[in-house]
Amino acid sequence: MISKFYEIEKLKSKTNYFLFYGENEGQKQDVIQANFSQFTKKNTYKYTEKDIIDNKQVFFENIYSKSFFENEKLILISDVSDKILNLIEEVITSNINDVVIILIAKRLDKKSKLRNYFEKEKMALIVPFYEDTPQTLLSIAKKILFENKINLSSENINLIIERSQGDRINLKNELQKIINLSQNNKKLELEDILKLTNLSENYSAGELVDNCLSKNKKRTLNILNENIPSSEDNILIVRTFLNKLKRLRKLRLNLKENNNVDQVINSFKPPIFWKDKNIIKQQIKIWELKDIENFIVDLNNTESLIKKNPQISNQIINNMILDKVENTNIQI
């Protein structure tokens, strides 16, 4: 059964089985928090698909066992794919009443067996999560700032949104920095915003990503050598790649209808800043649509690896960047 995210509240009484898919991880988190807040940390269990496939017995024991102190359980399973379909079919068929299961996936194409099953199954709910628009991010930013009684100019708000790379998780992290600083009763100026929203004390994630996508190997290596990112910074780098590649993908698709690169860039929504137009034009020449889509898949895998192995996140991100900066053929 297909649903929109804003319909979950009225439909969740009809099912205990949900599939959330799409790239908007921040919105998924917001929806889970808003609609399943009755579950505490003690009765919420988190798995990855690999965890369950590697040890099905432990998973089934958790589902079928019931503690005297637990009324219901919330089970979150991330990074799911078609591999988990048979197991989930078995669980849904058993019709357990006191367990809510939410499967969380990245992209699922129309041929996905898991997606097709949830779309047709009356006992389950599938919800797509699309990327946020600039208007949505602006609304989120204004709401958070209003709740914290912080007054920022439109210029400063737009700067924060731009530096969050279209990701509401990044946006909320940047706004939290603003909130923390404002507690000192300091009036925030543009200079403060610029300092706060940089990637630690290193080069910005955007500069690293742009040089990699532009095949500027020397500059990319210099940035990698001088940066000392944390695992959180590396997640930000991955998401910056994702957002810039999604934009490149849309531009590439638009070029099929209009072969004039300048017109495609100038008419793109949201508008591309003038200072970015030349580098984007260069990236369009370098990256074919197929290469972009393959890179996006690789990034999803890289993010999962970083989350599972934060202690070697720098090695993981560096290996991925070096592979990409060296191996894509330039089409000029």
C-alpha positions as CSV (number, residue, x, y, z in Angstrom):
1,M,0.0,0.0,0.0
2,I,1.5,3.3,-1.1
3,S,1.3,6.4,1.1
4,K,2.7,9.9,1.5
5,F,4.8,10.8,4.6
6,Y,2.1,13.1,5.9
7,E,-0.6,10.3,5.8
8,I,1.3,8.0,8.2
9,E,-0.4,9.3,11.3
10,K,-3.9,8.3,10.1
11,L,-2.8,5.1,8.5
12,K,-0.3,3.6,11.0
13,S,-3.2,2.0,13.0
14,K,-3.8,-0.2,10.0
15,T,-0.4,-1.8,9.8
16,N,2.8,-2.6,11.7
17,Y,5.0,-2.9,8.7
18,F,6.6,0.1,6.9
19,L,9.1,0.6,4.1
20,F,10.7,4.1,3.9
21,Y,12.8,4.6,0.8
22,G,14.6,7.5,-1.0
23,E,17.6,9.8,-0.4
24,N,16.0,12.1,2.2
25,E,17.5,10.6,5.4
26,G,16.7,13.6,7.4
27,Q,13.0,13.5,6.6
28,K,12.9,9.8,7.4
29,Q,14.3,10.6,10.9
30,D,11.8,13.4,11.4
31,V,8.8,11.2,10.4
32,I,9.9,8.4,12.7
33,Q,10.3,10.8,15.6
34,A,7.0,12.4,14.9
35,N,4.9,9.3,14.4
36,F,6.5,6.7,16.6
37,S,7.5,8.8,19.6
38,Q,5.7,6.4,22.0
39,F,8.6,4.0,21.7
40,T,11.5,4.7,24.1
41,K,15.2,3.8,23.6
42,K,14.6,0.6,25.7
43,N,12.0,-0.8,23.3
44,T,13.6,0.4,20.1
45,Y,15.9,-2.0,18.3
46,K,18.2,-1.0,15.4
47,Y,19.6,-3.4,12.8
48,T,21.1,-3.3,9.4
49,E,20.0,-5.8,6.8
50,K,23.4,-7.5,7.0
51,D,23.0,-7.9,10.8
52,I,19.8,-9.8,10.3
53,I,20.8,-11.9,7.3
54,D,24.0,-13.0,9.2
55,N,22.1,-14.0,12.3
56,K,18.4,-14.6,11.6
57,Q,17.9,-16.6,14.8
58,V,18.7,-13.6,17.1
59,F,16.4,-11.4,15.0
60,F,13.4,-13.8,15.2
61,E,14.0,-14.4,18.9
62,N,13.7,-10.6,19.4
63,I,10.5,-10.5,17.4
64,Y,8.7,-13.4,19.0
65,S,9.9,-12.9,22.6
66,K,8.1,-10.4,24.8
67,S,9.4,-8.9,28.0
68,F,7.1,-8.3,31.0
69,F,8.0,-4.6,30.9
70,E,7.5,-4.2,27.1
71,N,4.1,-3.4,25.6
72,E,5.4,-3.0,22.0
73,K,8.7,-3.0,20.2
74,L,9.9,-0.8,17.4
75,I,12.4,-2.4,15.1
76,L,14.4,-0.2,12.6
77,I,16.2,-2.0,9.8
78,S,18.5,0.2,7.7
79,D,20.3,-0.4,4.4
80,V,17.6,-2.8,3.1
81,S,17.4,-4.3,-0.3
82,D,15.7,-7.2,-2.1
83,K,17.8,-9.6,-0.1
84,I,15.5,-9.2,3.0
85,L,12.3,-9.8,1.1
86,N,11.7,-13.5,1.9
87,L,12.4,-12.9,5.6
88,I,10.0,-9.9,5.8
89,E,7.3,-11.9,4.0
90,E,7.6,-14.5,6.6
91,V,7.3,-12.0,9.4
92,I,4.2,-10.2,7.9
93,T,2.5,-13.5,7.2
94,S,2.9,-14.4,11.0
95,N,0.9,-11.2,11.8
96,I,2.6,-10.2,15.0
97,N,0.6,-7.5,16.8
98,D,3.0,-6.0,19.3
99,V,6.0,-5.3,17.0
100,V,6.3,-2.4,14.6
101,I,8.9,-2.9,11.9
102,I,10.3,0.0,9.7
103,L,12.6,-0.9,6.8
104,I,14.8,2.0,5.7
105,A,16.2,1.9,2.2
106,K,18.1,4.3,-0.1
107,R,17.0,4.3,-3.8
108,L,14.7,1.5,-4.9
109,D,14.0,1.4,-8.6
110,K,10.7,0.3,-10.0
111,K,12.0,-3.2,-10.7
112,S,12.8,-3.7,-7.0
113,K,11.0,-6.8,-5.7
114,L,10.9,-5.4,-2.1
115,R,9.3,-2.2,-3.4
116,N,6.7,-4.0,-5.5
117,Y,5.8,-6.3,-2.6
118,F,5.1,-3.4,-0.3
119,E,3.2,-1.5,-2.9
120,K,0.8,-4.4,-3.4
121,E,0.6,-5.8,0.1
122,K,-2.5,-4.5,2.0
123,M,-0.9,-5.3,5.4
124,A,2.1,-3.1,4.7
125,L,2.8,0.6,3.9
126,I,5.5,2.0,1.6
127,V,6.5,5.7,1.7
128,P,8.8,7.5,-0.7
129,F,11.0,10.3,0.6
130,Y,12.1,12.8,-2.0
131,E,14.9,15.3,-1.7
132,D,14.1,18.6,0.0
133,T,13.4,21.7,-2.0
134,P,15.0,25.0,-1.1
135,Q,11.6,26.2,0.0
136,T,11.3,23.3,2.4
137,L,14.8,23.9,3.9
138,L,14.0,27.6,4.3
139,S,10.8,26.7,6.1
140,I,12.7,24.3,8.4
141,A,15.4,26.9,9.1
142,K,12.9,29.7,9.9
143,K,10.9,27.4,12.2
144,I,14.0,26.4,14.2
145,L,15.3,29.9,14.5
146,F,11.8,31.2,15.5
147,E,11.6,28.5,18.2
148,N,15.0,29.6,19.6
149,K,14.2,33.3,19.3
150,I,17.1,33.9,16.9
151,N,16.8,36.7,14.4
152,L,18.9,36.3,11.2
153,S,18.9,38.2,8.0
154,S,17.6,36.5,4.8
155,E,21.2,36.7,3.5
156,N,22.5,34.7,6.5
157,I,19.7,32.1,6.4
158,N,20.3,31.5,2.7
159,L,24.0,31.1,3.3
160,I,23.4,28.4,5.9
161,I,21.0,26.6,3.6
162,E,23.6,26.8,0.8
163,R,26.3,25.4,3.0
164,S,24.1,22.5,4.2
165,Q,24.2,21.2,0.6
166,G,20.4,20.6,0.4
167,D,20.5,18.1,3.3
168,R,18.2,18.8,6.3
169,I,20.5,16.9,8.6
170,N,23.4,19.1,7.7
171,L,21.1,22.1,8.0
172,K,20.0,21.2,11.5
173,N,23.6,20.6,12.5
174,E,24.6,24.1,11.2
175,L,21.7,25.7,13.0
176,Q,22.6,24.0,16.2
177,K,26.0,25.7,16.0
178,I,24.2,29.0,15.6
179,I,21.9,28.3,18.6
180,N,24.9,27.4,20.8
181,L,26.7,30.6,19.8
182,S,23.6,32.8,20.4
183,Q,23.4,31.6,24.0
184,N,26.3,34.0,24.7
185,N,23.9,36.8,23.8
186,K,26.1,37.7,20.9
187,K,24.7,39.4,17.8
188,L,25.5,37.1,14.9
189,E,27.2,38.7,11.9
190,L,27.9,37.3,8.4
191,E,31.5,36.7,9.5
192,D,30.3,34.5,12.4
193,I,28.1,32.4,10.0
194,L,31.0,31.9,7.6
195,K,33.3,30.7,10.4
196,L,30.7,28.4,12.0
197,T,29.6,26.7,8.8
198,N,33.1,25.8,7.6
199,L,34.1,22.1,7.7
200,S,36.0,22.2,11.0
201,E,39.2,24.2,10.4
202,N,39.9,22.4,7.1
203,Y,39.0,23.1,3.5
204,S,35.3,23.1,2.9
205,A,33.6,19.9,1.8
206,G,32.4,21.8,-1.3
207,E,35.9,22.7,-2.4
208,L,37.1,19.1,-2.0
209,V,34.1,17.7,-3.9
210,D,34.3,20.3,-6.7
211,N,38.0,19.6,-7.4
212,C,37.4,15.9,-7.4
213,L,34.5,16.2,-9.8
214,S,36.5,18.5,-12.0
215,K,39.3,15.9,-12.2
216,N,41.8,18.4,-10.6
217,K,44.0,15.6,-9.2
218,K,46.8,17.9,-7.8
219,R,44.4,20.2,-6.0
220,T,42.4,17.2,-4.7
221,L,45.5,15.5,-3.3
222,N,46.6,18.8,-1.6
223,I,43.3,19.1,0.2
224,L,43.3,15.5,1.2
225,N,46.8,15.8,2.6
226,E,46.0,19.0,4.6
227,N,42.6,18.0,5.9
228,I,42.2,16.1,9.2
229,P,38.5,15.3,9.0
230,S,36.4,13.5,11.7
231,S,34.1,10.6,10.8
232,E,31.2,13.2,11.0
233,D,33.1,15.4,8.5
234,N,33.5,12.4,6.2
235,I,29.7,11.8,6.2
236,L,29.3,15.5,5.3
237,I,31.7,15.0,2.4
238,V,29.7,12.0,1.2
239,R,26.5,14.0,1.3
240,T,28.1,16.9,-0.4
241,F,29.1,14.6,-3.2
242,L,25.6,13.2,-3.4
243,N,23.9,16.6,-3.7
244,K,26.3,17.9,-6.3
245,L,26.0,14.6,-8.3
246,K,22.2,14.8,-8.1
247,R,22.4,18.3,-9.6
248,L,24.8,17.1,-12.3
249,R,22.4,14.2,-13.1
250,K,19.5,16.7,-13.6
251,L,21.7,18.9,-15.8
252,R,22.7,15.9,-17.9
253,L,19.0,14.9,-18.3
254,N,18.1,18.5,-19.3
255,L,20.8,18.5,-21.9
256,K,18.9,15.7,-23.7
257,E,16.1,18.2,-24.4
258,N,18.3,21.3,-24.9
259,N,21.9,20.8,-26.1
260,N,22.9,24.3,-25.2
261,V,25.0,23.9,-21.9
262,D,24.8,27.6,-21.0
263,Q,21.1,27.7,-21.4
264,V,20.6,24.6,-19.3
265,I,22.8,26.0,-16.5
266,N,21.2,29.4,-16.6
267,S,17.6,28.0,-16.5
268,F,18.3,25.5,-13.7
269,K,16.2,25.6,-10.6
270,P,17.2,26.3,-7.9
271,P,19.5,28.9,-9.6
272,I,23.2,28.1,-9.8
273,F,25.4,30.9,-8.4
274,W,27.4,32.7,-11.0
275,K,30.7,31.8,-9.4
276,D,29.9,28.1,-9.7
277,K,28.8,28.1,-13.4
278,N,32.2,27.5,-15.0
279,I,33.2,24.6,-12.7
280,I,29.8,23.0,-13.3
281,K,30.2,23.4,-17.0
282,Q,33.5,21.6,-16.8
283,Q,32.0,18.8,-14.6
284,I,29.2,18.3,-17.2
285,K,31.8,17.6,-19.9
286,I,33.6,15.1,-17.6
287,W,30.8,13.1,-16.2
288,E,28.4,11.0,-18.4
289,L,25.0,10.2,-17.0
290,K,25.9,6.5,-16.5
291,D,29.1,7.5,-14.6
292,I,27.1,9.8,-12.3
293,E,24.5,7.2,-11.5
294,N,27.2,4.6,-10.7
295,F,29.0,7.2,-8.5
296,I,25.8,7.8,-6.5
297,V,25.5,4.0,-5.8
298,D,29.1,3.9,-4.7
299,L,28.5,6.8,-2.4
300,N,25.6,5.1,-0.6
301,N,27.9,2.1,0.0
302,T,30.7,4.4,1.2
303,E,28.4,6.1,3.7
304,S,27.4,2.7,5.1
305,L,31.1,1.7,5.4
306,I,32.0,4.9,7.2
307,K,29.1,4.4,9.7
308,K,30.2,0.8,10.4
309,N,33.9,1.6,10.5
310,P,34.3,5.2,11.8
311,Q,37.9,4.5,13.0
312,I,39.0,4.1,9.4
313,S,36.6,6.6,7.8
314,N,39.5,8.8,6.5
315,Q,41.0,5.8,4.6
316,I,37.6,4.8,3.2
317,I,36.8,8.3,1.9
318,N,40.3,8.9,0.6
319,N,40.3,5.7,-1.3
320,M,37.0,6.5,-2.9
321,I,38.0,10.0,-3.9
322,L,41.4,8.9,-5.4
323,D,39.6,6.2,-7.4
324,K,37.1,8.7,-8.8
325,V,39.6,11.5,-9.5
326,E,41.7,9.1,-11.6
327,N,39.4,6.8,-13.4
328,T,36.6,8.8,-15.1
329,N,37.4,9.6,-18.8
330,I,37.0,13.2,-19.7
331,Q,34.7,13.8,-22.7
332,I,35.5,17.2,-24.2
